[in-house]
């Protein structure tokens, strides 16, 4: 699995429509709050032209792209952190995600009433972010209460954890998400991770527009500026159009429609690229034999851990990795030619896997 991305946002901003477009699913989309009661889950293949080229140059029995999982979580409302609108249930769903795609309405919709006619993306974003921060504050305050007595007794671990909690709480009271607080020590970082705070998760802001020509409206600009101020990514999509495109089964007709609308890529591509940048992910390949396959790992992953993504035995019994890069395969066409050019390398346990690497892992258990 590449990563798990949860859709969040206010009701009626187009989350379910966009979810259906990206996953070709059939979740219910309605103009009323909480049409999504249980989260809709869709696993999609990550399109990668490099895997297609590999499969042409080195045939295998099958070709398997890496995947990512989208989760459509019901719309949050003001007061969700206190249980409004089934908020506690939805906040629990969000905690399980690797990243969040915050869908922001950047289109006018008279069906939503007077208050929804003119989009105000910054106000909408603030409502969601405030609810997420309040939910995290409650978690931290409860942890702090449990630790206070132990810390006063002189317990070193408890005192260190109290220091971490205090910094996080101060940030949230200052209207800053927990991800803005940086900790240098690995033990502190591990403790923060164990807290499963929602606002530590990276956020991809998705500006949902009504027309593909509306990519530079005032609402879109404001949403992008907000994302930039946080150091987060933002992409612009027309959810309704994306769904219409995905409903066209004939690939040639789909391509023609995209060309007519001036689209060079689908929204899926834009979201995946944004998500990969957000989570600092890279793709490597295993090539030949029964399967050509793409795999996703975090940047700076060592070769044995990359092997562990394939099978735990490859990590436990790792001996070495035979490595070359996709670009070399495109240039030289065969593995033999890559070897003759001196670009087929043997790497050990400390090798850091690069994006586009093709790996043959040797192991013994």
N, C-alpha and C positions, 0 to 999 in steps of 0.2 A: 504494500500500500504506500503511495506517495505521501499523502498526508490527509488529515481529516479536517474539513473546513465547515464550520457551522454558520448558517445564514441567520443574522439577527437584524432587527430593525423594528420600527413601529408597525402596527397593523396597516394593511392596504398600501404598502410601498412597492409591491411587486415581487416579494420574495418567492412566493410559490410559482408565479409565472416564470421567473428567471430560473428557478430550480427545475421546472419542467423543460425549459429550453436547453439547459445544460445537460440534464440527465435523460432527456427524452422520456420523462416519467409522466404520470397522469395524476399527480396530486391535485386535490381540489383547490381552485383559486376563486375567491369570492370577495365581493365588496362589503364584507362585514368582519368585525374583529373576531379573532380566534377560530377562523375556518380551519386552521391547522391546530388540532388538539394534541395529537401525538406527532413527534418529529417524523418527517419523511426522509428516508435514507436512499441515496443513489450512488452507486459505484460506477465511475466512468473511466474509460481508457484515456490515457494521456497521449495525444497525438504527437509523434516525433518522427519527422521525415528521415532522420538518421537511421532509425531502425529499419525503415523501408529500404534504404540504400544498402544497408548491411545485408539484408535478406536477398537482395538481388546479386550481390557480389559473392556471398557465402551462403548458399542455399542450406536450409535446414527443414526438418519435418514440419515445424510450425513456427509462428512468429507471435511473440507475446509482449505487448506493451506494458509499461508500468501503469498503475491505476491511482486514482485519488477518490476520496469519499466526500460527497456533499451531504449535509444534513440541514433540512429545512425546519427551523425551530419557529414555533408560533410567535407572533408579534408581541413584543413587550410594550407595556404602557407605563405611564407615570404611576408609581406605587407598586411596581412588580416586586421590588425588594421586600415589600411588606406583605406580599401574597396577592396583590391585586391582579385580576385577570389570569388566574392560575400561574402567577409569576414564579412562585417557589419551584414548581415543577419544571418550568422552562429554564430557569437559572441553573437547575441541576443538570439539564441537558447540555447547557453551554460549557459547564466546567469540564466536560469530557473531550472537548475539541482541542486540536493542535493550534488552530488559528480561527479567526472570525472574519467573515465577510459581512460587513455592515452595509446593508442595502439602504440607500438614501434616495428619497423621492425628489427628483429634479424635474418634475413635470406637473402641469396643472391638471386637476381632475375635479370637475364640478360635481361628480357623483359623490364626492366625499363631503359635500356641504360647503358652506362659506369658509370655514376654517381650513379646508383643504384645497381651496381654489388656487392660491398662490403658494408655491413651495418656499419653505424657509429651512433649508438643509442644516444650517448651524444649530437652530433651535431644536430640530428633530434629533440631531446627533447628540446634543447635550442631554436631552431627556434620557436617551438610552445609556450614555456613559455615566450619568449621575446614578441611575438605578444599579448599574454594575458596580460602581464604586461603593455605594451604600451596602450592597450585598457582601462585598469583600470586607468592609469595615466590621460588619457583624461577625464574620468569621474570625477576624483578627482580635476583636475585643473579647470574644469567648476564649480564644487561645491564651490571651494575655491574663485573663482572670485565673485560669488554671495554673499558669506559670508563676504568678506573683509570689505566692507563699514559698515555693521551692527556691526562687531566685533570692528572696530575703534570707533564706537559710544559708546562702553562700554557695549553692550548687553552680559550678562554673558553666556547665552546658545551658542551664536554665537562664543564667544571666546573659549569656551570649545570644540566646534565642530571644530574650526580652528586648535586647538592643535592636535586633532585626525587626521585631514586631513594632517597636516604637518608631523606627524610621519609616516603615510602610504606612503606619497609621497617620503619621504626620503628613506624609505625601498625599494620602487620600483626603484628609481634612483640608489640604491646600488645593483640592480639586485636580490633583495629578494622579494618573493611574499608577498602579504598583510597578509596571514595567519601566517607569522612569527612574526608579531607585536601583542603583548599581551596587553590587557587592563583589569585592575582590576575592574573598576567601571561598574556596570550593565548598567548605562545610556550610557556610551561610547560603550559598547558591542552592545547595541540595535541600536545605531547610525551607527556603522560599518555594522551591518546586513542590515539596511535600504538602504545602498549604493549598495547592490547587486553586489559586486565586484567578478569578476571571480576567482581571485587568492586567495580569502579566502576559496574557496571550497577545501575539501580534495581530494587528487589524488591517484588513484590506477594505478600503472604502469603495463601494460600487455605486456610481452615480447612475441611477435608472432614469432614462429619458424617454420621451414619447415619440421622438422622430430622430433618425440618424443624423439629421442636419443640426440638431440642437446640442452639439458637443461643446459649444463655447458660450453657453448662456450664463447669465449672472449667477444662477443657482449652482451650476456646475463649477464655476470659478470659485465660489465661496466654499463648496465642499472640498475642492482640491486644495485650497489654501489651508483649510482646517487640517486635512490629512498631512500636508507638508509641515505644518506647525508642530505636529506630533512626531514627525519623522517616519510616518507611515506611507504606504502606497495608495494610489487611487486609480481606478479605471472607469471608463464611461461606456455604458451599454444601453441598448434599447431592448428591454426584456421582451416586450410583445413581438417585436420583429424577430428576435432570436428564436422565439418559440415557433413562429410561422416558418422560419427557415428550416428548423429541425424537423418540422412535420412533412417536408418535401422529401420523399423517399428516394426519388431519382437523383443521383449525385450530380448529373449534368444540369438538370433543371435547378438544383440547389445552387450550383456555381453561377448559373446565369442570373438567378435572382440576386445573389450577393453582388455580382458585377453591376447589375442595374441600380442597386442601392448604394454603390460606391464602397462596399465592404471588401477588404482584402483578407480578413480573417474573422472567424466566428468569435462570439463572446467567450466561448470555452477557452480558446487560445489566450485571450487577453487575461482571463482570470487565472489560468494556470501559470502564465508567465509572471503575473503579479504575485501569485502565491509562492512560486519558487524563489523569487527575489526576496520576498518577505521572510521566508523561513530558511533562506540560505541553503537551498537544496541543490544537489547535482545528480546527474544520471550517468550510470555506467552500464556496460553491456556484457553479456556472456554470449559467445558466438560459436556457431557450428554444431554439428552432431544432430541431436533430436530437436533442439530449440534455439532460436535466436531470441534473446529476451532483454528487455530494459529493466533496470532496477534504480530505485531512488534512495539516496542516503544524504545525510547532512554533509555540508562542506567540511573538509578537514578530517573526514573519516579515514581511519587506517585500513590497510588492505585486509587484515584478519576480520575486522568488524564488518567490512563490506561483504566478505565471504559468509559471515554469519547471517546476513540478510537472505542468502540463498539457502543455506542449511547450517544448523548449529555445528555439525561435524567439521565444516570447512573452517570455522573459527577455532574450534578446539584443537584440531590437528593441523593447523596451517603450517606449511613448509615455506612456500614462496608463491609469488604471483608472476605469471608471464603476461606482460603488459605491452600494448601498443595503443595508439589513439585513433579514433575514428577518422580524423583528417588524413592520417597516413594510409589508411585502408582505401580511402577515396582516391588518393594520389597513386598508390602502387597496385591497387586492385586485388592482390592476393596476400595471404599471410607469408607465403614463401618469399615473395618479392620484398615485403617489409623486413624480413629477416636478412635478406641479402643486402639491404640498404643500411643494416645495422640499427634499425629502429625497434626491434623486438627485444624488450628488456626483461631481465629477471630482477624482481624487487622483493625485499624482505618485509618483516613485520612492521617496520617503521614507515613504510611507503604510504603517502597520503593519496587517496584516489582522486583523480581529476575528472571534471565533467567531460564526457565523451570517451573515457578509457574503455578499452575492450580487455577483459580479464580472463585468463585461464588460471584457476587456482589449484595448486598442488597441495595435497594434504595426506595425512596418515593418522588414523585413530585405531 
